[in-house]
Amino acid sequence: MNILITILLILAGIIVLLLIIGLFSKKDYAISREVVINRPVPAVFDFVKYLKNQEQYFKYVMMDPGMKKEYHGTDGAVGLKYHWDSQHKNVGKGSQEIKQVVPNERIDYEVVFLKPFEGVLHSSLHTDAAGPDSTKVTWKAASSMKYPMNIMLLFMNMEKMIGKDFDESLQNLKKVLEK
């Protein structure tokens, strides 16, 4: 009986310690990845501004080609809202809205996740000339986790986890546009 009480006290102590650490831990994270595509800026921008084109390069959209998708508004324009609902455990359910478009420079998005977890991610795609006929595409994303969920950031490297998916998606984009 004493051993059981000792184990429970140790577990309670670990939980309390993690909760205290969470009070002082970071809550925000950011990711940035880039690729150079051998196409001029206008050609690249005119492709990436359309959310429907993500079906050709974005890893998560490609994971479940049969997922439910709905588009409301004009694709490529501020206010377009894309909703998805997938049974695939890594895709889940959520929406993405175009918040700002700066032609040939940048597109800002707000991504709202509903399943498998709830959260909001602010994302942007930037297109910059890397030469006369090449474009550097930079994909940025930032979010935060509320206490006590931010404790997970102590054990998860979001830059590495999400970054590899961005890298894969950007390589897919490069292949599609350089055909």
Secondary structure as UniProt FT lines:
FT   HELIX           2..24
FT   STRAND          28..37
FT   HELIX           41..48
FT   HELIX           51..56
FT   HELIX           59..63
FT   TURN            65..66
FT   STRAND          68..72
FT   TURN            75..76
FT   TURN            78..79
FT   STRAND          81..85
FT   TURN            89..91
FT   STRAND          93..102
FT   TURN            103..105
FT   STRAND          106..115
FT   STRAND          119..131
FT   TURN            132..133
FT   STRAND          134..144
FT   TURN            147..148
FT   HELIX           149..154
FT   HELIX           158..177
//
